[in-house]
Amino acid sequence: MPTSHARKSAELDPKSIEIHFSTEVQRAFGDLEAAVHFSKHFDGGLQTVLQRWATGAAANIHDVLVILPLLAEETFGHIRATGDERAEDAWREICSQISEKGFRTVRRGRQR
């Protein structure tokens, strides 16, 4: 089997690659945080994450992959319990903005 075109793939530590959310995504996280701020149906630890991400704090790929599904679960639990349309709109905006305006990744001081 020819190997001249084969590339070695290096393993990357998902905690070493930062995610920097766009301003639009940060704003959407802030809208969700405001909607669930006083909710007894939303985890306080995840609310803290929303606050950090809304203010531009970077996250690593590992955390984003773990936390986003948890945020979705908490958000929909809050919506089911309260009927909060602001939270529903904010979640839709997060999903829309991540796919449209998104984020950038940085590894060891370099943009990717």
Contacts in CASP RR format, 6 or more apart in sequence:
PFRMAT RR
TARGET T0000
AUTHOR 0000-0000-0000
METHOD contacts of the structure
MODEL  1
MPTSHARKSAELDPKSIEIHFSTEVQRAFGDLEAAVHFSKHFDGGLQTVL
QRWATGAAANIHDVLVILPLLAEETFGHIRATGDERAEDAWREICSQISE
KGFRTVRRGRQR
12 107 0 8 1.000
14 60 0 8 1.000
14 61 0 8 1.000
14 62 0 8 1.000
14 65 0 8 1.000
15 60 0 8 1.000
15 61 0 8 1.000
15 62 0 8 1.000
15 63 0 8 1.000
16 60 0 8 1.000
16 107 0 8 1.000
16 108 0 8 1.000
17 60 0 8 1.000
17 61 0 8 1.000
17 105 0 8 1.000
17 106 0 8 1.000
17 107 0 8 1.000
17 112 0 8 1.000
18 58 0 8 1.000
18 59 0 8 1.000
18 60 0 8 1.000
18 105 0 8 1.000
18 106 0 8 1.000
18 107 0 8 1.000
19 58 0 8 1.000
19 59 0 8 1.000
19 60 0 8 1.000
19 61 0 8 1.000
19 64 0 8 1.000
19 103 0 8 1.000
19 104 0 8 1.000
19 105 0 8 1.000
20 56 0 8 1.000
20 58 0 8 1.000
20 103 0 8 1.000
20 104 0 8 1.000
20 105 0 8 1.000
20 106 0 8 1.000
21 29 0 8 1.000
21 53 0 8 1.000
21 56 0 8 1.000
21 59 0 8 1.000
21 98 0 8 1.000
21 102 0 8 1.000
21 103 0 8 1.000
22 97 0 8 1.000
22 101 0 8 1.000
22 102 0 8 1.000
22 103 0 8 1.000
22 104 0 8 1.000
23 101 0 8 1.000
24 97 0 8 1.000
24 100 0 8 1.000
24 101 0 8 1.000
24 102 0 8 1.000
25 53 0 8 1.000
25 94 0 8 1.000
25 97 0 8 1.000
25 98 0 8 1.000
25 101 0 8 1.000
25 102 0 8 1.000
25 103 0 8 1.000
26 53 0 8 1.000
26 54 0 8 1.000
26 55 0 8 1.000
26 56 0 8 1.000
27 54 0 8 1.000
27 97 0 8 1.000
28 90 0 8 1.000
28 93 0 8 1.000
28 94 0 8 1.000
28 96 0 8 1.000
28 97 0 8 1.000
29 50 0 8 1.000
29 53 0 8 1.000
29 54 0 8 1.000
29 94 0 8 1.000
30 50 0 8 1.000
30 51 0 8 1.000
30 53 0 8 1.000
30 54 0 8 1.000
30 90 0 8 1.000
31 86 0 8 1.000
31 89 0 8 1.000
31 90 0 8 1.000
31 93 0 8 1.000
32 50 0 8 1.000
32 71 0 8 1.000
32 75 0 8 1.000
32 87 0 8 1.000
32 90 0 8 1.000
32 91 0 8 1.000
32 94 0 8 1.000
33 47 0 8 1.000
33 50 0 8 1.000
33 51 0 8 1.000
33 54 0 8 1.000
34 86 0 8 1.000
34 90 0 8 1.000
35 84 0 8 1.000
35 86 0 8 1.000
35 87 0 8 1.000
35 90 0 8 1.000
36 42 0 8 1.000
36 47 0 8 1.000
36 50 0 8 1.000
36 74 0 8 1.000
36 75 0 8 1.000
36 78 0 8 1.000
36 84 0 8 1.000
36 87 0 8 1.000
37 47 0 8 1.000
39 78 0 8 1.000
39 81 0 8 1.000
39 82 0 8 1.000
39 84 0 8 1.000
41 74 0 8 1.000
41 77 0 8 1.000
41 78 0 8 1.000
41 81 0 8 1.000
41 82 0 8 1.000
42 74 0 8 1.000
42 75 0 8 1.000
42 77 0 8 1.000
42 78 0 8 1.000
43 70 0 8 1.000
43 74 0 8 1.000
46 67 0 8 1.000
46 70 0 8 1.000
46 71 0 8 1.000
46 74 0 8 1.000
49 67 0 8 1.000
49 71 0 8 1.000
50 71 0 8 1.000
52 59 0 8 1.000
53 59 0 8 1.000
58 106 0 8 1.000
59 67 0 8 1.000
61 105 0 8 1.000
72 91 0 8 1.000
75 87 0 8 1.000
75 88 0 8 1.000
75 90 0 8 1.000
75 91 0 8 1.000
76 91 0 8 1.000
78 84 0 8 1.000
78 87 0 8 1.000
79 87 0 8 1.000
79 88 0 8 1.000
79 91 0 8 1.000
104 111 0 8 1.000
104 112 0 8 1.000
105 111 0 8 1.000
105 112 0 8 1.000
106 112 0 8 1.000
END
